[in-house]
Amino acid sequence: MELLSLLTPGHLDRLMDAGQRPDSLTVQVLGTKEIGNKKFRLFVWDGKTEYKGAVMDLLISNLAIPAKFSIVKVSDTDRPDELAEHTVKSYGGGKFALVLHHYTMVREGGLVGRRLGTNSSQANGNSQPVVSQAATPPSHNTPQSHSTPPFAAATPSLRPPPPKIAPSPSHLNRQNVKRNLESAYGGAPAPKRGPGDSPTHQVTDLNPYINKYKLKVRVDTKSPVRNLTTQKFTGSVQDCVVSDQSGSIKVTAWASQGREDTAHLDTLEVGSTYMLEGLMVKPVFNQRFNTTGHNYELTWGQNTVASGPYTDNPIKQTYKFVPISSLPDTPADTVVDLVAWVKEMGDLIQFRSKAEKDFKKREVVLADNSMGGSSVNLVLWAEQAEQFSHLDAIIAIKGAKVAEFNGNKNISLGFSGTFEVAPEVPEAEELEEWASGLRGHTMIPSQSSQVGRVAGEWSTLQEIKELLAENRTEKKFTVLACPIKVKTDNMWYRAHQPRDGKVCRKKVTENASNPELYDCKCGDKKLSEGETELRYMVSLCLADCTSWIWATMFSASSLFNMTAQELHDLRIISESNFLELVTKVQFTEAVFSVTAKVETYNQSPQLKFNIQDMEHLGWGEEGGKDHIKRRWMEVMRLEEELGVSHEEEYGIAVSGTAAYPATS
């Protein structure tokens, strides 16, 4: 009781109920979990209330994370001046997080050794008492209704029942260990829910100390089979996420050395219900690739049995929705569920990273009715980006991961997230009614990132710059411009071109031992010149009537009407002819498809333009006529918005259909 009196009960209650910030509190640490970037989630208790929403931020502080059972004090008066005060942040659903930057150690966990306020023999930190079995037989003068076995009551003898043989000390130790393990993993063992085809456990019950179980689960997502080659493994791998009403868990299958577990997992259908048993329960290997929130994951093994699909009483998808307006205060890497209206959908953008990997990305603007209207960008990758086509639909997202880029929050589905179109939930009906009154309108304030326009539209260079000043995410545009300057240095690079038809395109370097051979970053060594090719990397300055910008063009064959190898050979043969060709392409109007974004270089924002495609514009041809028609339509729309004709505004008569009809 002496140590328990150090705690300050009541503060956590007020924090959880109303988000009240305590000036000072003393609590006991029952557990910690690292969540990245020198941040730790704390499980604390004040002798009355348990609280799992404390976050210790040690990015600036040199303090060590407190050990289990430590007693710590958090107070404004004990805080060093260079560290921030502890704060309370709301993260939706009436929940509050206590963010700490400093603490004072009151008593080390090793000296406390147990959870305060519980039996001293229970040192595993669980608050539920452990009931010991009696090791001695009942006395003969104990009332019969409490101690005499049922069969003893039917015998006429008044003799006490024969004494029981006390269990051995080793047997008692095993029983105590078993009870402690059961307490540490959720109290008493999960009750069995019926024999035969009935599940015996729920997903949240699973831990490595359960030998036999049977789950009835829904397959939420399933990845394609991927080939994997490392120093320790060569084969294929596949994973999926399954769930029931209690939660979700990841399942992984491997195929190697005669084992074809991925073939069995691949037969499971997304959205269907199955009974699973015999999977191995293991701790989560890498939290980056597992956003289910479960401490464990399942591995398909030789004893795994999957039956189904079951259509009778199937498992339905469950959600814990948070409003979009709460995302700015939600820490990065948090996994959330959302229901939202797909307000805008950007183009599919393909690009190559600095590591010479090809990526596909699409950004989608989601909106809901929280705080009068809020929006956030959903970033989709690979197949999800290619296949997404649900503009103007209501979708429910399960397991979205919150990220932060340049101070703005966005979300992605990650490795375990999924979405459902037109979900059958009450929130979707309410959101559909709200969205029906806003279709056709674009001004919805964004709470977590600036609302982005749908990319791919015709734009001027100045319009692109102004848009990127508000929203730095990568977008695709079409511009009418001309190159006014082409740099003639480093116009190409030598890339790997495998003979087996595979695509590499990574830059190669000269082999250290033989300058006539090349080495590739992909790992292939001593490549001949025939296994490489020259590829364009042209830097040019684009200009239109509004502005100019430097851009990079990797597919410049349409600009010069020859390949990089041919242009390279021309320069070797005749420098003057080469320069004449470069001069000829300058100041020639064309239609360019570009991607644009803002990158940070030396702590300064820099515009980055990449030219994806180019099409020459012939003014007397169909393309030129379409461009003139589009410009006329823009003038007409502008006149309608202003409510005045060009002639009335500037005194200059404009013939044709562009003139605004003054009588209308």
C-alpha positions in Angstrom: 0.0 0.0 0.0 3.0 2.3 0.5 3.9 2.3 -3.2 0.2 2.4 -4.3 -0.2 5.7 -2.4 2.4 7.3 -4.7 -0.1 7.1 -7.6 -2.6 9.9 -8.3 -6.0 8.3 -9.2 -8.6 10.3 -11.0 -6.5 12.2 -13.6 -6.8 9.5 -16.2 -10.5 9.3 -15.8 -10.9 13.0 -16.5 -8.5 12.7 -19.4 -10.4 9.8 -21.1 -13.8 11.3 -20.5 -13.3 15.0 -21.3 -9.7 15.3 -22.7 -8.7 17.3 -19.5 -5.0 17.9 -19.4 -3.5 17.1 -16.0 -0.8 19.6 -14.8 0.8 16.8 -12.8 0.2 13.0 -12.5 2.0 10.0 -11.2 1.3 6.6 -12.8 2.7 3.1 -13.1 4.0 1.9 -16.5 2.5 -1.5 -17.4 3.9 -1.9 -20.9 5.5 0.0 -23.8 5.5 -0.4 -27.6 7.7 1.4 -30.1 5.7 3.1 -32.9 8.6 4.6 -34.8 10.7 7.8 -35.0 11.7 7.5 -31.3 8.0 7.5 -30.2 6.6 4.9 -27.8 3.1 4.0 -26.8 2.7 3.6 -23.0 0.2 1.4 -21.1 -0.2 3.1 -17.7 -2.4 3.0 -14.7 -3.0 5.3 -11.8 -4.3 2.7 -9.3 -7.9 3.1 -10.5 -7.9 3.5 -14.3 -6.0 1.8 -17.1 -5.0 4.0 -20.1 -3.3 2.9 -23.4 -3.4 6.3 -25.2 -0.1 7.8 -23.8 2.6 8.5 -26.3 6.2 9.2 -25.2 8.1 11.4 -27.8 11.8 11.1 -27.1 13.0 12.7 -30.4 14.7 15.6 -28.5 15.0 14.1 -25.0 17.9 11.8 -24.1 15.7 9.9 -21.6 15.4 6.1 -21.8 12.0 4.5 -22.1 10.8 3.5 -18.6 10.9 -0.2 -17.8 7.8 -2.2 -17.0 6.3 -1.6 -13.5 8.2 1.7 -13.2 6.5 4.5 -11.3 6.9 7.9 -13.2 5.8 11.4 -12.6 4.8 13.8 -15.4 4.7 17.5 -14.2 5.1 21.0 -15.7 7.3 22.0 -12.8 9.8 19.2 -13.3 10.1 19.7 -17.1 13.4 21.2 -18.5 12.8 24.5 -20.4 14.1 23.1 -23.7 11.4 20.4 -23.8 7.7 20.9 -24.8 4.9 20.6 -22.3 2.8 17.4 -22.3 -0.4 17.9 -24.4 -3.7 16.2 -25.0 -4.8 15.5 -28.6 -8.1 14.3 -29.9 -8.0 11.5 -32.5 -11.7 11.0 -33.3 -14.5 9.1 -31.7 -14.2 11.0 -28.4 -10.8 9.5 -27.7 -7.8 11.5 -26.5 -4.0 10.9 -26.6 -1.6 12.2 -24.0 1.7 13.2 -25.6 4.7 13.3 -23.3 8.2 14.6 -23.8 9.6 14.2 -20.3 9.1 12.3 -17.1 10.7 12.0 -13.6 11.5 8.5 -12.4 9.8 7.9 -9.0 10.7 4.2 -8.6 12.4 1.9 -11.0 10.4 -1.0 -12.4 13.0 -3.6 -11.2 12.5 -2.4 -7.6 8.7 -2.5 -7.9 8.5 -5.9 -9.7 4.7 -6.1 -9.9 1.5 -4.2 -10.8 0.4 -2.2 -7.8 -2.9 -2.9 -6.3 -2.8 -6.7 -7.1 -1.7 -9.8 -5.3 2.1 -9.7 -4.7 2.4 -13.2 -6.1 1.2 -12.0 -9.5 4.1 -10.4 -11.2 3.0 -10.6 -14.7 1.2 -7.2 -14.6 -2.4 -8.6 -15.0 -4.9 -7.1 -12.7 -7.1 -10.2 -12.3 -6.5 -12.2 -9.2 -5.3 -15.8 -9.5 -7.4 -18.3 -7.5 -5.3 -21.1 -5.9 -6.5 -24.6 -5.7 -6.7 -26.1 -2.2 -4.0 -28.7 -1.7 -5.3 -30.2 1.6 -8.4 -32.4 2.0 -11.5 -31.0 3.7 -11.8 -31.6 7.4 -14.5 -34.1 8.7 -16.2 -31.4 10.7 -16.7 -29.1 7.7 -20.3 -28.7 6.7 -21.3 -31.4 4.3 -23.0 -29.0 1.9 -19.7 -27.3 1.1 -17.0 -29.9 1.2 -18.5 -33.4 0.8 -18.5 -34.8 -2.7 -21.9 -35.8 -4.1 -21.4 -39.5 -3.8 -20.5 -39.1 -0.1 -24.0 -37.8 0.7 -25.6 -41.0 -0.6 -23.5 -43.3 1.7 -24.8 -44.0 5.2 -21.3 -43.8 6.7 -20.4 -40.7 8.6 -16.7 -41.2 8.0 -15.0 -38.4 6.1 -14.0 -39.1 2.5 -10.6 -40.6 1.9 -7.9 -37.9 1.8 -6.8 -36.7 -1.7 -3.2 -37.1 -2.7 -1.6 -33.7 -2.9 -0.1 -32.8 -6.3 3.6 -32.8 -6.6 5.5 -29.4 -6.4 6.5 -29.8 -10.0 2.9 -30.3 -11.0 1.8 -27.2 -9.0 4.6 -25.1 -10.8 3.3 -26.2 -14.2 -0.3 -25.2 -13.2 0.9 -21.8 -11.9 2.9 -21.2 -15.2 -0.2 -22.1 -17.2 -2.4 -19.8 -15.2 0.1 -17.0 -15.5 0.3 -17.4 -19.3 -3.4 -17.4 -19.6 -3.6 -14.2 -17.6 -0.9 -12.5 -19.7 -2.7 -13.3 -22.9 -6.2 -12.1 -22.1 -7.3 -13.7 -18.9 -9.0 -17.1 -18.9 -8.8 -19.3 -22.0 -11.2 -18.4 -24.8 -14.3 -20.5 -24.4 -15.0 -23.1 -27.0 -18.1 -22.2 -29.0 -19.2 -25.7 -30.1 -18.0 -28.8 -31.6 -17.8 -29.8 -35.3 -17.9 -26.9 -37.7 -18.3 -24.2 -35.1 -15.3 -21.9 -34.4 -13.5 -22.5 -31.1 -11.7 -19.1 -30.9 -11.9 -15.6 -32.3 -9.1 -13.8 -34.1 -8.2 -11.7 -31.0 -7.8 -14.9 -28.9 -4.8 -16.1 -30.9 -1.4 -16.3 -29.4 1.5 -18.9 -29.6 0.3 -20.7 -26.5 -2.9 -21.9 -28.1 -2.2 -25.4 -29.6 -5.5 -26.1 -31.2 -8.1 -23.7 -32.6 -10.6 -23.2 -35.3 -11.5 -19.8 -36.8 -14.4 -18.7 -38.9 -13.1 -15.7 -40.9 -13.7 -13.5 -43.9 -11.0 -13.0 -46.5 -10.6 -9.2 -46.7 -7.6 -8.9 -49.1 -5.3 -11.2 -51.0 -2.1 -10.3 -52.7 -0.9 -11.9 -55.9 1.8 -14.7 -55.7 5.2 -13.0 -55.7 8.5 -14.7 -56.6 11.2 -14.0 -54.1 15.0 -14.7 -54.3 17.3 -14.0 -51.3 20.4 -15.5 -49.8 18.2 -17.8 -47.6 15.1 -18.3 -49.7 14.2 -19.0 -53.3 10.5 -19.5 -54.1 7.2 -17.7 -54.0 5.1 -16.0 -51.3 1.5 -14.8 -50.9 -0.4 -13.2 -48.1 -3.9 -12.2 -47.2 -5.8 -10.6 -44.4 -8.7 -12.4 -42.7 -11.1 -11.0 -40.0 -14.1 -11.8 -37.8 -16.1 -9.6 -35.5 -13.2 -9.3 -33.1 -10.4 -8.1 -35.4 -8.1 -8.9 -38.3 -4.9 -10.9 -38.7 -2.4 -11.5 -41.6 -1.9 -14.9 -43.2 1.3 -15.7 -45.2 2.0 -18.8 -47.3 5.4 -19.8 -48.8 6.2 -22.2 -51.6 9.7 -23.7 -51.8 11.5 -27.1 -52.0 8.4 -29.1 -52.9 6.0 -27.2 -50.6 3.2 -25.4 -52.5 1.4 -23.6 -49.7 0.8 -20.6 -51.9 -1.4 -22.7 -54.2 -3.6 -23.6 -51.3 -3.9 -20.0 -50.1 -4.6 -18.8 -53.6 -7.8 -20.8 -53.7 -9.4 -18.6 -51.0 -11.7 -16.0 -52.5 -11.8 -12.4 -51.3 -15.1 -11.6 -49.6 -15.9 -15.2 -48.8 -16.1 -16.9 -45.4 -13.9 -19.9 -44.5 -13.1 -22.1 -41.5 -9.3 -22.2 -40.8 -7.3 -24.4 -38.4 -3.7 -25.6 -38.0 -1.9 -22.4 -39.0 1.2 -21.5 -37.1 0.9 -18.4 -34.8 4.1 -16.2 -34.8 4.9 -12.7 -33.7 4.6 -10.0 -36.3 8.0 -10.0 -38.2 7.8 -6.4 -39.5 5.1 -3.9 -38.6 5.7 -2.0 -41.8 4.1 -4.8 -43.8 1.3 -5.5 -41.3 -1.3 -2.9 -40.5 -3.9 -5.2 -38.9 -3.0 -4.1 -35.3 -2.6 -7.7 -34.2 0.5 -8.7 -32.2 0.7 -12.0 -34.1 0.4 -13.3 -37.7 -0.4 -16.7 -39.1 1.7 -18.9 -41.4 0.3 -21.6 -43.6 1.8 -25.0 -42.7 1.5 -28.7 -43.6 -1.2 -29.2 -41.0 -3.4 -26.3 -42.1 -6.9 -27.1 -43.1 -9.3 -24.6 -44.9 -12.9 -25.5 -45.5 -15.6 -23.4 -47.2 -16.7 -21.0 -48.6 -19.6 -20.8 -46.1 -22.7 -19.0 -47.3 -24.8 -19.7 -44.2 -24.3 -16.9 -41.7 -21.1 -15.5 -43.3 -18.7 -13.1 -41.6 -19.4 -9.5 -42.5 -16.9 -6.7 -42.8 -16.7 -4.6 -39.6 -15.5 -1.0 -39.5 -14.5 1.6 -36.9 -15.0 4.8 -38.9 -13.2 8.0 -38.0 -14.1 11.4 -39.6 -11.7 12.9 -42.1 -11.5 16.1 -40.0 -9.7 14.2 -37.3 -6.8 13.1 -39.6 -4.7 16.3 -39.1 -4.3 15.4 -35.4 -3.8 11.7 -36.0 -0.2 10.5 -35.7 1.5 9.2 -38.8 1.5 5.4 -39.3 -1.9 5.2 -37.5 -4.3 2.7 -39.1 -7.9 4.0 -39.6 -11.2 3.1 -41.2 -13.0 5.7 -43.3 -16.3 6.1 -45.2 -16.0 8.8 -47.9 -17.2 10.1 -51.2 -14.8 9.8 -54.1 -14.9 13.5 -55.1 -12.0 13.6 -57.7 -9.8 11.0 -59.3 -6.4 11.8 -60.7 -4.7 10.2 -63.7 -2.5 7.1 -63.5 1.1 8.3 -63.3 4.0 6.0 -64.2 7.5 7.0 -63.1 10.9 5.6 -62.3 12.5 6.1 -58.8 16.1 7.0 -58.1 16.7 3.3 -57.3 15.7 2.6 -61.0 12.4 1.0 -60.1 9.2 1.5 -62.1 6.1 2.6 -60.2 2.5 3.4 -60.9 0.5 5.8 -58.8 -2.9 7.5 -58.7 -4.2 10.1 -56.2 -7.9 10.2 -55.3 -9.6 13.0 -53.4 -12.0 11.7 -50.7 -14.5 13.9 -48.9 -17.0 13.5 -46.0 -19.4 15.8 -44.1 -17.3 16.2 -41.0 -16.7 19.8 -39.8 -19.0 21.0 -42.6 -17.0 19.2 -45.3 -13.4 17.8 -45.2 -11.2 16.0 -47.7 -8.0 14.0 -47.9 -5.9 12.5 -50.7 -5.9 8.7 -51.0 -2.7 7.5 -52.7 -3.0 4.2 -54.6 -0.1 2.2 -56.0 0.5 -0.6 -58.6 -2.6 -2.6 -59.5 -4.8 -0.7 -57.1 -3.9 2.5 -59.0 -4.5 0.9 -62.4 -7.9 -0.7 -61.5 -9.5 2.1 -59.5 -12.5 3.5 -61.4 -15.0 4.6 -58.8 -15.3 8.3 -59.3 -18.4 9.8 -57.5 -19.0 6.6 -55.5 -19.3 6.1 -51.8 -16.6 3.8 -50.5 -15.7 2.3 -47.1 -12.0 1.9 -46.5 -10.6 -0.7 -44.0 -7.1 -0.4 -42.7 -5.9 2.9 -44.3 -2.5 4.1 -43.1 -2.0 7.7 -42.3 1.1 9.3 -43.7 2.5 12.8 -43.7 4.4 14.5 -46.5 5.6 18.2 -46.5 3.3 18.8 -43.5 0.2 17.5 -45.2 -1.6 14.3 -44.2 -2.7 11.7 -46.7 -3.7 8.0 -46.5 -2.8 4.9 -48.4 -4.1 1.3 -48.4 -0.6 -0.1 -47.7 -0.2 -3.9 -47.7 -3.3 -4.8 -45.7 -5.8 -2.1 -46.5 -8.9 -2.7 -48.6 -12.0 -0.8 -49.7 -15.6 -1.6 -50.5 -17.8 0.3 -53.0 -21.4 1.2 -51.9 -21.1 -0.4 -48.4 -24.2 -1.4 -46.6 -23.6 0.7 -43.5 -25.8 3.6 -42.1 -22.9 6.1 -42.5 -22.9 5.5 -46.3 -26.6 6.4 -46.6 -26.1 9.6 -44.7 -23.0 10.5 -46.8 -24.8 9.8 -50.1 -27.5 12.2 -49.2 -24.8 14.9 -48.3 -22.8 14.2 -51.5 -25.9 14.4 -53.8 -26.3 18.1 -52.9 -22.6 18.8 -53.7 -22.1 17.0 -57.0 -20.8 19.5 -59.5 -19.3 21.8 -56.9 -15.6 21.7 -56.1 -15.0 24.0 -53.1 -14.8 21.6 -50.2 -12.1 22.7 -47.7 -9.4 20.1 -47.0 -8.6 19.4 -43.4 -5.5 17.2 -44.0 -4.2 18.4 -47.3 -5.1 20.9 -50.0 -7.8 19.8 -52.3 -6.3 18.8 -55.6 -7.8 19.4 -59.0 -8.2 16.4 -61.3 -5.0 16.1 -63.3 -4.8 15.6 -67.1 -6.5 18.8 -68.1 -5.2 21.4 -70.5 -3.2 24.0 -68.5 -0.7 26.8 -68.9 2.6 26.6 -67.2 1.7 29.4 -64.8 -1.5 27.6 -63.8 0.5 24.5 -63.0 2.9 26.5 -60.8 0.0 28.1 -59.0 -1.6 24.8 -58.4 1.6 23.2 -57.1 2.0 26.1 -54.7 -1.3 24.8 -53.0 -0.9 21.1 -53.5 2.6 19.6 -54.0 1.4 16.1 -54.9 2.4 14.8 -58.4 -0.1 15.5 -61.1 -0.3 15.1 -64.9 -1.1 17.9 -67.3 -1.3 18.7 -71.0 0.3 22.0 -72.2 0.9 23.8 -75.5 4.4 25.0 -75.4 7.7 25.1 -77.3 11.3 24.3 -76.2 13.3 27.5 -76.2 16.6 25.9 -75.0 18.0 22.4 -75.2 21.1 21.5 -73.2 23.5 19.5 -75.3 25.5 18.0 -72.4 24.5 14.6 -71.0 21.6 14.1 -73.4 21.7 10.3 -73.0 22.9 7.5 -70.8 23.8 3.9 -71.4 21.2 1.4 -70.0 21.0 -2.3 -69.5 19.0 -4.1 -72.3 18.8 -7.8 -71.5 18.8 -10.2 -74.5 16.1 -12.4 -72.9 13.4 -9.8 -73.5 13.2 -8.6 -69.9 13.1 -4.9 -69.1 15.8 -3.4 -67.0 16.8 0.1 -68.3 19.1 0.7 -65.3 22.2 2.8 -65.9 25.4 0.8 -66.4 29.0 1.7 -65.6 32.3 0.5 -67.0 33.7 -2.7 -65.6 36.6 -2.0 -63.3 38.8 -4.8 -64.9 37.7 -4.4 -68.5 36.6 -0.9 -69.8 34.9 -2.5 -72.8 32.4 -4.3 -70.6 29.7 -2.9 -68.3 28.2 -3.6 -64.9 24.5 -3.0 -64.1 23.0 -1.9 -60.8 20.6 -4.9 -61.0 23.6 -7.2 -60.3 24.6 -8.4 -63.8 28.3 -8.0 -64.4 30.6 -7.8 -67.5 27.9 -7.0 -70.0 28.9 -6.5 -73.6 27.9 -3.4 -75.6 25.2 -5.4 -77.4 23.5 -6.0 -74.0 23.1 -2.2 -73.5 21.5 0.7 -75.3 21.6 4.5 -75.3 18.5 6.1 -73.8 17.5 9.8 -73.8 17.7 12.0 -70.8 17.3 15.5 -72.3 17.1 18.7 -70.2 15.1 21.4 -72.0 13.4 24.7 -71.2 9.7 24.8 -72.0 7.8 28.1 -72.5 4.3 29.3 -73.3 2.6 32.6 -73.2 2.4 32.6 -69.4 5.8 31.3 -68.0 8.7 28.9 -68.5 10.1 25.8 -66.8 13.1 23.4 -67.1 11.9 19.8 -67.7 13.5 16.4 -68.3 12.5 14.3 -71.3 13.3 10.6 -71.3 11.4 9.7 -74.5 12.8 12.3 -76.9 12.6 10.3 -80.1 9.5 12.2 -81.0 11.4 15.5 -80.5 14.4 14.7 -82.7 12.7 12.1 -84.9 15.6 9.7 -84.3 16.8 7.4 -81.5 19.4 8.3 -78.9 21.9 6.0 -80.6 21.3 7.7 -84.0 21.7 11.2 -82.5 24.9 10.1 -80.7 26.3 8.8 -84.0 25.3 12.1 -85.8 27.2 14.1 -83.2 30.3 11.9 -83.7 30.1 12.3 -87.5 29.3 16.0 -87.7 29.0 18.4 -84.7 27.6 21.1 -87.0 24.8 18.9 -88.3 24.0 17.9 -84.7 23.8 21.5 -83.5 21.7 22.4 -86.5 19.1 19.7 -85.6 19.0 20.8 -82.0 18.4 24.4 -83.1 15.7 23.3 -85.5 13.6 21.7 -82.7 13.7 24.9 -80.6 10.8 27.4 -80.8 8.5 24.8 -82.4 5.1 24.6 -80.8 3.9 21.1 -79.7 1.5 19.5 -77.3 3.4 18.1 -74.2 2.0 15.6 -71.6 3.9 16.4 -68.4 4.0 15.3 -64.8 4.8 17.9 -62.2 5.4 17.9 -58.5 7.4 19.8 -55.8 10.5 18.2 -54.2 12.5 19.5 -51.3 16.2 20.0 -52.1 18.6 21.5 -49.6 15.5 22.4 -47.5 14.2 24.4 -50.4 11.1 23.5 -52.6 12.0 22.8 -56.2 9.6 22.3 -59.1 10.2 19.0 -61.0 8.7 18.6 -64.5 9.0 15.3 -66.5 7.8 15.2 -70.1 6.0 11.9 -70.7 4.9 12.4 -74.3 5.0 15.0 -77.2 2.8 15.5 -80.2 3.7 17.9 -83.0 0.9 20.4 -83.7 0.0 21.2 -87.3 -2.1 24.3 -87.5 -3.7 23.4 -90.8 -4.3 19.8 -89.7 -6.9 18.2 -87.5 -4.9 18.6 -84.3 -4.5 22.4 -84.9 -8.2 22.8 -85.7 -9.2 21.0 -82.5 -6.8 23.2 -80.5 -8.4 26.4 -81.9 -11.9 25.1 -81.3 -11.0 24.4 -77.6 -9.6 27.9 -77.2 -12.8 29.4 -78.6 -14.8 27.3 -76.1 -12.7 28.7 -73.3 -13.4 32.2 -74.4 -17.1 31.5 -74.5 -17.1 30.1 -71.0 -15.2 33.1 -69.7 -17.6 35.5 -71.3 -20.6 33.6 -69.8 -19.0 33.7 -66.3 -18.3 37.4 -66.7 -21.7 38.1 -68.2 -20.2 40.5 -70.8 -19.0 40.1 -74.3 -15.4 40.7 -75.5 -16.6 43.6 -77.6 -18.4 45.3 -74.6 -15.4 44.8 -72.3 -12.6 45.9 -74.7 -14.4 47.6 -77.6 -13.0 45.0 -80.0 -15.4 43.0 -82.1 -14.9 39.3 -82.1 -16.5 37.5 -85.0 -17.7 33.9 -84.8 -19.3 31.8 -82.1 -17.1 33.1 -79.4 -18.9 36.4 -79.2 -21.1 36.5 -76.2 -24.8 37.0 -77.1 -25.8 40.3 -75.4 -29.5 39.5 -75.6 -29.3 36.3 -73.6 
